[in-house]
């Protein structure tokens, strides 16, 4: 990684950290001083906490790279390796297709069930929660399986 | 895609890891390239060609799919 790129990434980390702190402070102060706001100030504070976390992560990553350039070079190469990126992209594409199929299946199930039996709902409250969990877990499994499958192919 | 990468690397006396370090990819990528399982990006193909001081066609053999 070039020194200028490293410097830019560290600056971005500091900016995210400072921005996060500002948002957190703004959210907290707005909650104290202007309690009747239409927008809940806790949302601003939450965005600040997330931005602060992103900044910390960014700084930790690139400061370690700066401090141990030889050791981290291999890690960066592994991370940016084009074959590894190709494998990740293929696995992500597979997981996306699984998500789309699952979503369309749920819609079709609901629509046809409503047409055939308007009194009942196909995805009722009992089924909706497990289905939503499956919508997260199954694509994740497809992604992991895709990584293994494409690693053996490429 | 077939290629002469393994032969050319052997002529230079480099290990797969040494070649990987020179073109900034993982050793696994070199293994897959040599095995013909992975086709490199145009950028990596140019890097390899320049490293061996040859043309891309001298390393990689393009065969039209039927």
Backbone of each chain as ProteinMPNN parsed JSONL, in Angstrom:
{"seq_chain_A": "XXXXXXXXXXXXXXXXXXXXXXXXXXXXXXXXXXXXXXXXXXXXXXXXXXXXXXXXXXXXXXXXXXXXXXXXXXXXXXXXXXXXXXXXXXXXXXXXXXXXXXXXXXXXXXXXXXXXXXXXXXXXXXXXXXXXXXXXXXXXXXXXXXXXXXXXXX", "coords_chain_A": {"N_chain_A": [[0.844, -1.203, 0.0], [0.506, 2.215, -0.866], [2.209, 5.053, 0.615], [0.821, 7.486, 0.571], [-1.795, 6.656, 0.195], [-2.211, 5.236, 2.509], [-2.027, 7.285, 4.351], [-4.282, 8.781, 3.629], [-6.33, 6.955, 4.301], [-5.985, 6.793, 7.08], [-6.529, 9.444, 7.762], [-9.22, 9.523, 6.992], [-10.225, 7.774, 8.892], [-9.789, 9.235, 11.279], [-11.499, 11.382, 10.708], [-14.002, 10.1, 10.636], [-14.112, 9.252, 13.267], [-14.101, 11.724, 14.659], [-16.393, 12.907, 13.544], [-18.308, 11.091, 14.417], [-18.179, 11.475, 17.198], [-19.051, 14.126, 17.298], [-21.695, 13.909, 16.315], [-22.749, 12.249, 18.279], [-22.521, 13.888, 20.522], [-24.133, 16.007, 19.659], [-26.626, 14.724, 19.402], [-27.076, 13.934, 22.064], [-27.11, 16.431, 23.396], [-29.222, 17.741, 22.088], [-31.319, 16.178, 22.949], [-31.422, 16.84, 25.601], [-31.81, 19.634, 25.59], [-33.8, 20.246, 23.68], [-36.388, 18.661, 23.97], [-38.818, 18.164, 22.67], [-38.578, 17.578, 19.948], [-39.428, 16.591, 16.568], [-37.933, 14.65, 15.276], [-36.382, 11.966, 16.765], [-33.787, 12.561, 18.967], [-32.127, 10.541, 19.787], [-31.665, 8.941, 17.632], [-29.817, 10.379, 16.168], [-27.694, 10.34, 17.964], [-27.246, 7.589, 17.994], [-26.416, 7.164, 15.353], [-24.066, 8.56, 15.536], [-22.628, 6.946, 17.336], [-22.294, 4.658, 15.791], [-20.764, 5.683, 13.657], [-18.518, 6.482, 15.089], [-17.569, 3.993, 15.925], [-16.938, 2.893, 13.418], [-14.873, 4.599, 12.714], [-12.959, 4.017, 14.715], [-12.392, 1.36, 14.067], [-11.341, 1.672, 11.479], [-9.083, 3.271, 12.009], [-7.626, 1.58, 13.735], [-7.063, -0.58, 12.017], [-5.501, 0.6, 9.885], [-3.455, 1.863, 11.27], [-2.093, -0.224, 12.397], [-1.168, -1.425, 10.072], [0.551, 0.58, 9.272], [2.404, 0.532, 11.316], [3.46, -2.082, 11.298], [4.605, -2.786, 8.576], [5.785, -4.884, 6.973], [4.803, -7.334, 7.976], [2.091, -6.985, 7.646], [1.836, -6.729, 4.94], [1.532, -9.161, 3.621], [-0.96, -9.876, 4.571], [-2.567, -7.891, 3.491], [-2.16, -8.423, 0.792], [-3.353, -10.96, 0.62], [-5.947, -10.214, 1.217], [-6.6, -8.481, -0.866], [-6.219, -10.032, -3.021], [-6.771, -11.075, -6.328], [-7.959, -13.49, -7.16], [-9.132, -14.401, -4.814], [-10.947, -12.339, -4.445], [-12.568, -12.726, -6.68], [-13.694, -15.194, -6.043], [-15.129, -14.484, -3.739], [-16.953, -12.675, -4.849], [-18.432, -14.315, -6.608], [-19.558, -16.066, -4.738], [-21.092, -14.266, -3.266], [-22.871, -13.445, -5.232], [-24.254, -15.816, -5.654], [-25.479, -16.112, -3.134], [-27.11, -13.865, -3.193], [-28.872, -14.537, -5.274], [-30.166, -16.688, -4.076], [-31.469, -15.341, -2.017], [-33.236, -13.73, -3.489], [-34.826, -15.687, -4.728], [-35.994, -16.84, -2.449], [-37.452, -14.661, -1.448], [-39.238, -14.148, -3.577], [-40.559, -16.581, -3.622], [-41.893, -16.469, -1.171], [-43.616, -14.32, -1.634], [-45.143, -15.334, -3.802], [-46.316, -17.531, -2.56], [-47.906, -16.247, -0.667], [-49.595, -14.721, -2.329], [-50.9, -16.702, -3.981], [-52.085, -18.225, -2.006], [-53.845, -16.373, -0.924], [-55.514, -16.037, -3.107], [-56.64, -18.581, -3.414], [-57.589, -19.232, -0.872], [-58.964, -16.945, 0.713], [-59.544, -16.405, 3.361], [-57.52, -17.252, 5.04], [-54.048, -16.734, 6.019], [-50.983, -17.28, 4.41], [-48.352, -16.894, 5.34], [-48.469, -16.601, 8.378], [-48.389, -15.067, 11.692], [-47.023, -16.938, 13.218], [-45.425, -18.274, 11.416], [-44.036, -16.316, 10.109], [-41.836, -15.207, 11.529], [-39.873, -17.396, 11.834], [-39.494, -17.687, 9.062], [-38.373, -15.259, 8.31], [-35.991, -15.403, 9.733], [-34.856, -17.571, 8.425], [-34.512, -16.381, 5.949], [-32.299, -14.872, 6.403], [-30.383, -16.633, 7.387], [-30.21, -18.764, 5.494], [-29.266, -17.568, 2.98], [-26.773, -16.808, 4.009], [-25.588, -19.247, 4.581], [-25.54, -20.182, 1.991], [-23.689, -18.437, 0.946], [-21.351, -19.136, 2.368], [-21.113, -21.803, 1.59], [-20.83, -21.331, -1.117], [-18.336, -20.059, -1.156], [-16.654, -22.197, -0.528], [-17.215, -23.928, -2.659], [-16.55, -22.418, -5.001], [-13.893, -21.951, -4.429], [-12.772, -24.402, -4.88], [-13.205, -24.613, -7.55], [-11.898, -22.499, -8.902]], "CA_chain_A": [[0.0, 0.0, 0.0], [1.3, 3.433, -0.966], [2.181, 5.881, 1.828], [-0.237, 8.499, 0.448], [-3.088, 5.971, 0.382], [-2.268, 4.924, 3.943], [-2.299, 8.554, 5.037], [-5.692, 9.11, 3.348], [-7.182, 6.056, 5.076], [-5.889, 7.195, 8.491], [-7.281, 10.708, 7.875], [-10.65, 9.161, 6.956], [-10.511, 7.188, 10.206], [-9.899, 10.345, 12.244], [-12.713, 12.146, 10.368], [-15.157, 9.304, 11.081], [-14.082, 9.297, 14.74], [-14.521, 13.074, 15.082], [-17.793, 13.062, 13.126], [-19.096, 10.263, 15.327], [-18.242, 12.162, 18.491], [-19.893, 15.322, 17.118], [-23.094, 13.469, 16.223], [-23.129, 11.727, 19.595], [-22.704, 15.053, 21.392], [-25.305, 16.752, 19.175], [-27.81, 13.951, 19.764], [-27.266, 13.994, 23.519], [-27.477, 17.799, 23.781], [-30.581, 18.017, 21.579], [-32.277, 15.451, 23.807], [-31.533, 17.59, 26.86], [-32.26, 21.022, 25.407], [-35.014, 20.339, 22.858], [-37.007, 17.339, 24.089], [-40.031, 17.993, 21.864], [-38.28, 17.505, 18.508], [-40.125, 15.537, 15.825], [-36.935, 13.595, 15.071], [-35.826, 11.531, 18.052], [-32.334, 12.825, 18.97], [-31.369, 9.307, 20.03], [-31.253, 8.425, 16.317], [-28.574, 11.098, 15.828], [-26.659, 9.8, 18.859], [-26.945, 6.217, 17.537], [-25.6, 7.302, 14.137], [-22.75, 8.988, 16.029], [-21.936, 5.782, 17.919], [-21.895, 3.784, 14.673], [-19.663, 6.361, 12.956], [-17.372, 6.414, 16.004], [-17.069, 2.615, 15.819], [-16.312, 2.744, 12.094], [-13.609, 5.347, 12.798], [-12.026, 3.234, 15.546], [-11.993, 0.195, 13.269], [-10.499, 2.168, 10.381], [-7.802, 3.707, 12.578], [-6.897, 0.402, 14.24], [-6.577, -1.353, 10.87], [-4.444, 1.238, 9.105], [-2.301, 2.187, 12.119], [-1.325, -1.48, 12.511], [-0.473, -1.565, 8.785], [1.641, 1.575, 9.267], [3.416, 0.154, 12.302], [4.094, -3.351, 10.906], [4.366, -2.869, 7.126], [6.188, -6.163, 6.358], [3.887, -8.402, 8.403], [0.74, -6.762, 7.137], [1.83, -6.758, 3.486], [0.971, -10.441, 3.204], [-2.401, -9.86, 4.882], [-3.203, -7.018, 2.494], [-2.139, -9.166, -0.483], [-4.388, -12.003, 0.714], [-7.257, -9.546, 1.216], [-6.85, -7.855, -2.164], [-5.894, -11.006, -4.058], [-7.873, -11.047, -7.307], [-8.688, -14.768, -7.167], [-9.978, -14.407, -3.605], [-12.052, -11.406, -4.7], [-13.467, -13.387, -7.635], [-14.432, -16.226, -5.298], [-16.102, -13.798, -2.859], [-18.009, -12.103, -5.698], [-19.282, -15.413, -7.076], [-20.323, -16.56, -3.585], [-22.082, -13.228, -2.946], [-23.874, -13.506, -6.287], [-25.067, -17.007, -5.361], [-26.3, -15.793, -1.957], [-28.127, -12.898, -3.631], [-29.897, -15.268, -6.04], [-30.94, -17.465, -3.095], [-32.338, -14.374, -1.337], [-34.301, -13.331, -4.419], [-35.735, -16.835, -4.872], [-36.743, -16.982, -1.196], [-38.407, -13.554, -1.363], [-40.273, -14.363, -4.59], [-41.342, -17.734, -3.167], [-42.78, -15.999, -0.097], [-44.659, -13.504, -2.275], [-46.025, -16.224, -4.574], [-47.064, -18.319, -1.573], [-48.918, -15.364, -0.092], [-50.578, -14.342, -3.363], [-51.729, -17.852, -4.361], [-52.894, -18.61, -0.842], [-54.94, -15.407, -0.825], [-56.461, -16.306, -4.19], [-57.336, -19.86, -3.195], [-58.249, -19.269, 0.43], [-58.825, -15.574, 1.203], [-59.766, -16.294, 4.812], [-56.299, -17.541, 5.819], [-52.795, -16.134, 5.536], [-49.957, -18.327, 4.274], [-47.276, -16.595, 6.288], [-49.071, -15.965, 9.555], [-47.421, -14.594, 12.69], [-46.201, -18.064, 13.693], [-44.478, -18.673, 10.375], [-43.279, -15.172, 9.579], [-40.565, -15.034, 12.24], [-38.888, -18.372, 11.334], [-39.2, -17.447, 7.651], [-37.43, -14.132, 8.233], [-34.692, -15.916, 10.2], [-34.334, -18.392, 7.317], [-34.112, -15.458, 4.877], [-30.955, -14.381, 6.725], [-29.462, -17.757, 7.597], [-30.008, -19.567, 4.274], [-28.292, -16.915, 2.088], [-25.439, -16.827, 4.617], [-25.069, -20.6, 4.339], [-25.25, -20.252, 0.552], [-22.44, -17.682, 0.747], [-20.239, -19.949, 2.89], [-21.009, -22.948, 0.676], [-20.314, -20.785, -2.377], [-16.889, -19.828, -0.987], [-15.985, -23.502, -0.605], [-17.416, -24.47, -4.011], [-15.768, -21.66, -5.994], [-12.458, -22.126, -4.123], [-12.313, -25.636, -5.532], [-13.324, -24.457, -9.015], [-10.876, -21.564, -9.432]], "C_chain_A": [[0.875, 1.248, 0.0], [1.137, 4.278, 0.299], [1.051, 6.908, 1.78], [-1.623, 7.884, 0.686], [-3.307, 5.645, 1.864], [-2.647, 6.165, 4.738], [-3.769, 8.947, 4.856], [-6.622, 8.261, 4.209], [-7.169, 6.428, 6.558], [-6.655, 8.497, 8.716], [-8.783, 10.431, 7.878], [-11.093, 8.566, 8.294], [-10.701, 8.263, 11.261], [-11.171, 11.156, 11.996], [-13.973, 11.417, 10.852], [-15.272, 9.351, 12.602], [-14.614, 10.639, 15.249], [-15.995, 13.32, 14.744], [-18.731, 12.3, 14.045], [-19.269, 10.923, 16.675], [-19.157, 13.385, 18.419], [-21.373, 14.951, 17.091], [-23.608, 12.975, 17.575], [-23.419, 12.89, 20.553], [-23.962, 15.823, 20.993], [-26.599, 16.039, 19.576], [-28.123, 14.048, 21.246], [-27.737, 15.377, 23.958], [-28.891, 18.156, 23.319], [-31.639, 17.352, 22.461], [-32.5, 16.221, 25.108], [-32.22, 18.934, 26.654], [-33.576, 21.131, 24.643], [-35.745, 18.996, 22.861], [-38.215, 17.114, 23.165], [-39.81, 17.874, 20.365], [-39.024, 16.351, 17.84], [-39.193, 14.347, 15.591], [-36.332, 13.223, 16.428], [-34.306, 11.728, 18.042], [-31.496, 11.577, 19.231], [-30.906, 8.669, 18.718], [-29.93, 9.066, 15.883], [-27.422, 10.541, 16.666], [-26.256, 8.388, 18.401], [-26.082, 6.249, 16.282], [-24.179, 7.703, 14.521], [-21.953, 7.823, 16.577], [-21.439, 4.863, 16.805], [-20.685, 4.378, 13.94], [-18.378, 6.316, 13.781], [-16.721, 5.022, 15.916], [-16.353, 2.364, 14.503], [-14.931, 3.414, 12.099], [-12.556, 4.585, 13.574], [-11.488, 2.044, 14.737], [-11.018, 0.581, 12.173], [-9.105, 2.545, 10.901], [-6.969, 2.514, 13.038], [-6.272, -0.362, 13.078], [-5.358, -0.696, 10.222], [-3.243, 1.677, 9.947], [-1.436, 0.945, 12.327], [-0.533, -1.699, 11.211], [0.732, -0.625, 8.742], [2.788, 1.129, 10.181], [4.178, -1.113, 11.879], [3.925, -3.57, 9.404], [4.699, -4.218, 6.51], [5.189, -7.263, 6.694], [2.51, -8.236, 7.775], [0.673, -6.811, 5.612], [1.165, -8.046, 2.985], [-0.541, -10.476, 3.439], [-3.146, -9.034, 3.838], [-3.266, -7.726, 1.142], [-3.242, -10.224, -0.49], [-5.78, -11.376, 0.589], [-7.605, -9.018, -0.169], [-6.575, -8.802, -3.338], [-7.065, -11.164, -5.026], [-8.648, -12.354, -7.377], [-9.633, -14.832, -5.967], [-11.19, -13.486, -3.801], [-13.072, -12.023, -5.662], [-14.332, -14.428, -6.918], [-15.509, -15.574, -4.427], [-17.265, -13.236, -3.676], [-18.976, -13.174, -6.189], [-20.163, -15.924, -5.935], [-21.42, -15.559, -3.21], [-23.214, -13.239, -3.967], [-24.822, -14.689, -6.055], [-26.017, -16.72, -4.189], [-27.412, -14.818, -2.325], [-29.252, -13.604, -4.384], [-30.781, -16.099, -5.112], [-31.927, -16.543, -2.375], [-33.523, -13.996, -2.22], [-35.324, -14.456, -4.563], [-36.606, -16.985, -3.618], [-37.808, -15.889, -1.074], [-39.558, -13.747, -2.344], [-41.162, -15.54, -4.179], [-42.337, -17.312, -2.088], [-43.938, -15.184, -0.679], [-45.666, -14.375, -3.026], [-46.926, -17.041, -3.64], [-48.218, -17.488, -1.013], [-50.023, -15.068, -1.108], [-51.496, -15.51, -3.696], [-52.616, -18.309, -3.21], [-54.091, -17.668, -0.698], [-55.99, -15.643, -1.907], [-57.307, -17.553, -3.906], [-58.144, -19.877, -1.9], [-58.116, -17.899, 1.109], [-58.95, -15.435, 2.72], [-58.479, -16.503, 5.61], [-55.088, -16.807, 5.23], [-51.716, -17.216, 5.529], [-48.832, -18.113, 5.274], [-47.889, -15.858, 7.479], [-47.977, -15.61, 10.564], [-46.496, -15.713, 13.162], [-45.101, -18.415, 12.688], [-43.544, -17.545, 9.943], [-41.905, -15.035, 10.22], [-39.527, -16.077, 11.802], [-38.509, -18.136, 9.875], [-38.192, -16.306, 7.496], [-36.039, -14.56, 8.693], [-34.043, -16.73, 9.076], [-33.836, -17.514, 6.17], [-32.725, -14.872, 5.129], [-29.972, -15.551, 6.732], [-29.166, -18.505, 6.282], [-29.066, -18.873, 3.281], [-26.872, -16.908, 2.663], [-24.784, -18.194, 4.401], [-24.705, -20.771, 2.86], [-23.928, -19.539, 0.251], [-21.232, -18.53, 1.178], [-20.006, -21.17, 1.984], [-20.412, -22.522, -0.663], [-18.811, -20.544, -2.308], [-16.126, -21.142, -1.159], [-16.042, -24.054, -2.041], [-16.538, -23.755, -5.031], [-14.266, -21.736, -5.71], [-11.926, -23.383, -4.809], [-12.352, -25.509, -7.057], [-12.228, -23.585, -9.604], [-9.485, -21.904, -8.92]], "O_chain_A": [[1.848, 1.344, 0.749], [0.102, 4.241, 0.965], [0.401, 7.178, 2.79], [-2.499, 8.502, 1.292], [-4.412, 5.759, 2.393], [-3.461, 6.116, 5.66], [-4.422, 9.388, 5.802], [-7.585, 8.772, 4.78], [-8.206, 6.387, 7.221], [-7.345, 8.651, 9.723], [-9.53, 11.02, 8.659], [-12.201, 8.826, 8.763], [-11.651, 8.217, 12.043], [-11.844, 11.569, 12.94], [-14.887, 12.031, 11.403], [-16.364, 9.471, 13.156], [-15.459, 10.69, 16.144], [-16.745, 13.869, 15.551], [-19.803, 12.785, 14.406], [-20.366, 10.936, 17.234], [-19.93, 13.655, 19.338], [-22.197, 15.584, 17.75], [-24.745, 13.245, 17.962], [-24.408, 12.885, 21.286], [-24.751, 16.239, 21.842], [-27.549, 16.674, 20.033], [-29.276, 14.221, 21.642], [-28.642, 15.498, 24.784], [-29.656, 18.784, 24.05], [-32.716, 17.905, 22.684], [-33.607, 16.254, 25.646], [-33.092, 19.328, 27.429], [-34.383, 22.016, 24.929], [-35.723, 18.276, 21.863], [-38.585, 15.967, 22.913], [-40.748, 18.049, 19.586], [-39.23, 15.292, 18.433], [-39.604, 13.191, 15.693], [-35.831, 14.087, 17.148], [-33.61, 11.139, 17.215], [-30.302, 11.551, 18.934], [-29.903, 7.956, 18.68], [-29.054, 8.41, 15.32], [-26.326, 10.302, 16.159], [-25.076, 8.036, 18.419], [-25.138, 5.471, 16.148], [-23.21, 7.247, 13.914], [-20.753, 7.71, 16.327], [-20.319, 4.355, 16.856], [-19.717, 3.678, 13.643], [-17.287, 6.135, 13.239], [-15.498, 4.893, 15.845], [-15.308, 1.715, 14.46], [-13.96, 2.877, 11.566], [-11.401, 4.507, 13.156], [-10.288, 1.77, 14.731], [-10.004, -0.084, 11.958], [-8.087, 2.184, 10.309], [-5.77, 2.439, 12.771], [-5.104, -0.746, 13.134], [-4.322, -1.334, 10.031], [-2.143, 1.845, 9.42], [-0.212, 1.037, 12.423], [0.628, -2.108, 11.248], [1.796, -0.987, 8.241], [3.965, 1.317, 9.873], [5.39, -1.208, 12.077], [3.174, -4.456, 8.997], [3.986, -4.673, 5.616], [4.776, -8.029, 5.822], [1.851, -9.213, 7.419], [-0.413, -6.922, 5.044], [0.353, -8.027, 2.06], [-1.299, -11.02, 2.637], [-4.212, -9.424, 3.362], [-4.27, -7.651, 0.435], [-3.971, -10.371, -1.471], [-6.67, -11.93, -0.057], [-8.756, -9.093, -0.6], [-6.688, -8.414, -4.5], [-8.205, -11.362, -4.607], [-9.855, -12.347, -7.623], [-10.781, -15.261, -6.087], [-12.304, -13.805, -3.385], [-14.28, -11.867, -5.485], [-15.536, -14.528, -7.155], [-16.648, -16.04, -4.377], [-18.419, -13.307, -3.254], [-20.19, -12.971, -6.189], [-21.351, -16.183, -6.124], [-22.538, -15.952, -2.877], [-24.379, -13.063, -3.61], [-26.034, -14.572, -6.238], [-27.204, -17.042, -4.247], [-28.531, -14.932, -1.824], [-30.43, -13.317, -4.171], [-31.988, -16.207, -5.326], [-33.079, -16.915, -2.149], [-34.664, -13.949, -1.761], [-36.532, -14.218, -4.526], [-37.809, -17.226, -3.716], [-38.932, -16.157, -0.649], [-40.719, -13.538, -1.991], [-42.378, -15.498, -4.367], [-43.488, -17.748, -2.094], [-45.089, -15.339, -0.269], [-46.877, -14.186, -2.909], [-48.118, -17.217, -3.891], [-49.35, -17.961, -0.902], [-51.212, -15.15, -0.801], [-52.718, -15.359, -3.701], [-53.755, -18.728, -3.416], [-55.203, -18.099, -0.391], [-57.188, -15.477, -1.675], [-58.517, -17.57, -4.129], [-59.23, -20.453, -1.834], [-57.261, -17.712, 1.975], [-58.501, -14.44, 3.289], [-58.351, -15.998, 6.725], [-55.117, -16.331, 4.096], [-51.552, -17.962, 6.495], [-48.415, -19.042, 5.967], [-47.826, -14.631, 7.56], [-46.792, -15.828, 10.315], [-45.329, -15.472, 13.47], [-43.995, -18.8, 13.066], [-42.428, -17.777, 9.479], [-40.919, -14.774, 9.53], [-38.413, -15.705, 11.434], [-37.362, -18.35, 9.483], [-37.282, -16.371, 6.67], [-35.032, -14.139, 8.124], [-32.849, -16.6, 8.808], [-32.861, -17.853, 5.499], [-32.053, -14.428, 4.198], [-28.882, -15.473, 6.165], [-28.015, -18.836, 5.997], [-28.146, -19.517, 2.778], [-25.892, -16.991, 1.922], [-23.598, -18.291, 4.085], [-23.709, -21.409, 2.518], [-23.149, -19.984, -0.592], [-20.236, -18.63, 0.462], [-18.87, -21.519, 1.659], [-19.609, -23.237, -1.262], [-18.092, -20.79, -3.277], [-15.1, -21.199, -1.836], [-15.054, -24.574, -2.561], [-15.859, -24.399, -5.831], [-13.454, -21.604, -6.626], [-10.781, -23.423, -5.259], [-11.626, -26.207, -7.766], [-11.69, -23.885, -10.67], [-8.518, -21.225, -9.264]]}, "seq_chain_B": "XXXXXXXXXXXXXXXXXXXXXXXXXXXXXXXXXXXXXXXXXXXXXXXXXXXXXXXXXXXXXXXXXX", "coords_chain_B": {"N_chain_B": [[-7.761, -21.701, -19.109], [-4.88, -22.563, -20.916], [-1.359, -22.387, -20.096], [2.108, -21.259, -19.971], [3.209, -20.825, -17.562], [4.249, -22.248, -15.327], [6.524, -23.511, -16.391], [8.022, -21.29, -17.183], [8.416, -20.038, -14.75], [9.923, -21.987, -13.473], [12.207, -21.937, -15.043], [13.3, -19.547, -14.26], [13.926, -20.196, -11.725], [12.359, -19.712, -9.526], [10.262, -20.005, -6.631], [6.785, -20.835, -6.112], [5.775, -19.1, -4.193], [7.627, -17.025, -4.293], [7.195, -16.003, -6.867], [4.547, -15.213, -6.523], [4.876, -13.176, -4.617], [6.277, -11.335, -6.144], [4.4, -10.416, -7.986], [2.427, -9.549, -6.378], [0.249, -11.225, -5.467], [-1.646, -13.968, -3.995], [-0.148, -17.128, -3.026], [-1.811, -19.195, -3.606], [-3.226, -18.253, -5.786], [-1.28, -18.323, -7.783], [-0.884, -21.07, -7.889], [-3.412, -21.89, -8.835], [-3.432, -20.565, -11.282], [-1.284, -21.789, -12.629], [-2.3, -24.326, -12.77], [-4.242, -23.956, -14.589], [-6.819, -23.417, -13.854], [-7.74, -20.968, -13.159], [-8.355, -17.888, -14.732], [-6.358, -15.096, -15.327], [-6.755, -11.581, -14.424], [-6.628, -8.857, -16.767], [-4.793, -7.055, -15.92], [-3.142, -8.499, -14.134], [-2.151, -10.339, -15.944], [-0.622, -8.687, -17.599], [1.254, -7.825, -15.702], [2.602, -10.211, -15.153], [3.611, -10.787, -17.689], [5.348, -8.632, -18.07], [7.086, -9.079, -15.988], [8.371, -11.435, -16.765], [9.394, -10.499, -19.039], [8.22, -10.841, -21.574], [5.655, -11.271, -24.185], [2.101, -11.202, -23.516], [0.799, -13.256, -24.913], [2.828, -15.07, -25.092], [2.86, -16.3, -22.706], [0.225, -17.055, -21.996], [-2.159, -19.221, -23.501], [-4.535, -18.73, -25.8], [-7.584, -20.242, -26.452], [-10.29, -20.693, -28.537], [-13.623, -21.128, -27.427], [-15.729, -23.902, -28.148]], "CA_chain_B": [[-6.824, -21.313, -20.158], [-3.552, -23.164, -20.735], [-0.285, -21.379, -20.051], [3.471, -21.766, -19.763], [3.675, -20.133, -16.352], [5.061, -23.13, -14.48], [7.819, -23.693, -17.061], [8.763, -20.023, -17.149], [8.819, -19.823, -13.349], [10.998, -22.941, -13.191], [13.427, -21.449, -15.731], [13.871, -18.47, -13.431], [14.316, -20.771, -10.44], [11.544, -19.114, -8.455], [9.196, -20.82, -6.05], [5.454, -20.225, -6.338], [5.634, -17.977, -3.266], [8.452, -15.912, -4.799], [6.474, -15.41, -7.995], [3.367, -14.548, -5.957], [5.342, -11.93, -3.987], [6.698, -10.39, -7.18], [3.241, -9.82, -8.666], [1.503, -9.163, -5.306], [-0.967, -12.051, -5.33], [-1.397, -15.065, -3.057], [0.452, -18.335, -3.62], [-2.926, -19.999, -4.117], [-3.547, -17.74, -7.124], [-0.263, -18.864, -8.704], [-1.181, -22.51, -8.042], [-4.588, -22.014, -9.708], [-3.036, -20.129, -12.635], [-0.465, -22.842, -13.234], [-3.173, -25.463, -13.022], [-5.18, -23.586, -15.645], [-8.187, -23.333, -13.331], [-8.12, -19.564, -12.991], [-7.866, -16.964, -15.761], [-5.998, -13.855, -14.625], [-7.248, -10.306, -14.943], [-5.703, -8.315, -17.771], [-3.733, -6.372, -15.151], [-2.201, -9.519, -13.653], [-1.499, -10.91, -17.137], [0.427, -7.727, -17.984], [2.302, -7.864, -14.672], [3.383, -11.436, -15.368], [4.345, -10.645, -18.958], [6.462, -7.688, -17.864], [8.046, -9.712, -15.078], [9.155, -12.387, -17.539], [9.881, -9.762, -20.197], [7.672, -11.454, -22.8], [4.292, -10.819, -24.465], [1.075, -11.992, -22.822], [0.542, -14.468, -25.701], [3.898, -16.042, -24.874], [2.581, -17.03, -21.454], [-1.114, -17.652, -22.003], [-2.596, -19.752, -24.798], [-5.976, -18.517, -25.955], [-8.273, -21.221, -27.309], [-11.708, -20.34, -28.664], [-14.547, -22.171, -26.959], [-16.595, -24.402, -29.228]], "C_chain_B": [[-5.444, -21.922, -19.882], [-2.487, -22.068, -20.707], [1.068, -22.049, -19.789], [4.067, -21.221, -18.466], [4.625, -21.001, -15.514], [6.463, -23.3, -15.066], [8.667, -22.434, -16.934], [9.25, -19.712, -15.733], [9.998, -20.733, -13.008], [12.316, -22.497, -13.838], [14.11, -20.346, -14.922], [14.345, -18.987, -12.071], [13.551, -20.191, -9.265], [10.573, -20.145, -7.91], [7.867, -20.123, -6.354], [5.268, -19.002, -5.439], [6.433, -16.763, -3.749], [7.758, -15.203, -5.961], [5.252, -14.627, -7.489], [3.755, -13.197, -5.343], [5.692, -10.872, -5.034], [5.529, -9.726, -7.896], [2.114, -9.475, -7.678], [0.158, -9.896, -5.367], [-0.641, -13.171, -4.331], [-0.785, -16.252, -3.798], [-0.639, -19.196, -4.234], [-3.316, -19.559, -5.532], [-2.563, -18.286, -8.153], [-0.525, -20.342, -8.961], [-2.35, -22.693, -9.014], [-4.27, -21.607, -11.143], [-2.263, -21.235, -13.341], [-1.296, -24.068, -13.574], [-4.198, -25.193, -14.115], [-6.621, -23.461, -15.168], [-8.683, -21.895, -13.255], [-7.519, -18.713, -14.111], [-7.563, -15.617, -15.114], [-6.708, -12.64, -15.22], [-6.213, -9.788, -15.945], [-4.518, -7.624, -17.079], [-2.668, -7.37, -14.673], [-1.449, -10.151, -14.83], [-0.361, -9.992, -17.596], [1.588, -7.742, -16.992], [3.215, -9.063, -14.893], [4.234, -11.322, -16.626], [5.55, -9.714, -18.781], [7.533, -8.288, -16.97], [8.956, -10.672, -15.844], [9.732, -11.764, -18.816], [9.464, -10.428, -21.514], [6.29, -10.849, -23.066], [3.301, -11.713, -23.712], [0.825, -13.318, -23.557], [1.642, -15.519, -25.529], [3.687, -16.843, -23.595], [1.254, -17.783, -21.558], [-1.538, -18.059, -23.415], [-4.11, -19.607, -24.894], [-6.563, -19.548, -26.9], [-9.743, -20.858, -27.337], [-12.576, -21.49, -28.194], [-15.444, -22.596, -28.109], [-18.047, -24.05, -28.961]], "O_chain_B": [[-4.911, -21.816, -18.778], [-2.69, -20.971, -21.227], [1.151, -23.226, -19.438], [5.286, -21.168, -18.306], [5.669, -20.535, -15.056], [7.46, -23.244, -14.346], [9.857, -22.491, -16.623], [10.349, -19.193, -15.541], [10.948, -20.315, -12.345], [13.392, -22.658, -13.261], [15.336, -20.233, -14.907], [15.074, -18.299, -11.356], [14.044, -20.184, -8.137], [10.121, -21.039, -8.626], [7.838, -18.974, -6.795], [4.687, -17.999, -5.852], [5.981, -15.624, -3.633], [7.735, -13.975, -6.035], [4.963, -13.528, -7.963], [3.055, -12.201, -5.525], [5.442, -9.682, -4.844], [5.652, -8.594, -8.364], [0.997, -9.153, -8.083], [-0.91, -9.285, -5.325], [0.498, -13.302, -3.882], [-0.887, -16.367, -5.019], [-0.425, -19.848, -5.256], [-3.688, -20.382, -6.368], [-2.954, -18.665, -9.257], [-0.409, -20.818, -10.091], [-2.296, -23.539, -9.906], [-4.762, -22.209, -12.098], [-2.543, -21.574, -14.49], [-1.022, -24.763, -14.553], [-4.935, -26.092, -14.52], [-7.543, -23.406, -15.982], [-9.886, -21.636, -13.283], [-6.326, -18.805, -14.4], [-8.415, -15.055, -14.427], [-7.19, -12.667, -16.352], [-5.067, -10.235, -15.958], [-3.399, -7.614, -17.591], [-1.468, -7.125, -14.789], [-0.262, -10.458, -14.724], [0.725, -10.46, -17.938], [2.753, -7.68, -17.383], [4.439, -8.948, -14.83], [5.405, -11.7, -16.642], [6.637, -9.991, -19.289], [8.725, -8.048, -17.157], [10.163, -10.719, -15.605], [10.459, -12.414, -19.568], [10.263, -10.554, -22.442], [5.806, -10.025, -22.29], [3.628, -12.835, -23.324], [0.661, -14.364, -22.929], [1.425, -16.703, -25.785], [4.258, -17.919, -23.419], [1.167, -18.972, -21.253], [-1.305, -17.338, -24.385], [-4.863, -20.264, -24.176], [-6.089, -19.707, -28.025], [-10.377, -20.728, -26.29], [-12.324, -22.655, -28.503], [-15.863, -21.781, -28.93], [-18.921, -24.387, -29.759]]}, "name": "protein", "num_of_chains": 2, "seq": "XXXXXXXXXXXXXXXXXXXXXXXXXXXXXXXXXXXXXXXXXXXXXXXXXXXXXXXXXXXXXXXXXXXXXXXXXXXXXXXXXXXXXXXXXXXXXXXXXXXXXXXXXXXXXXXXXXXXXXXXXXXXXXXXXXXXXXXXXXXXXXXXXXXXXXXXXXXXXXXXXXXXXXXXXXXXXXXXXXXXXXXXXXXXXXXXXXXXXXXXXXXXXXXXXXXXXXXXXXXX"}
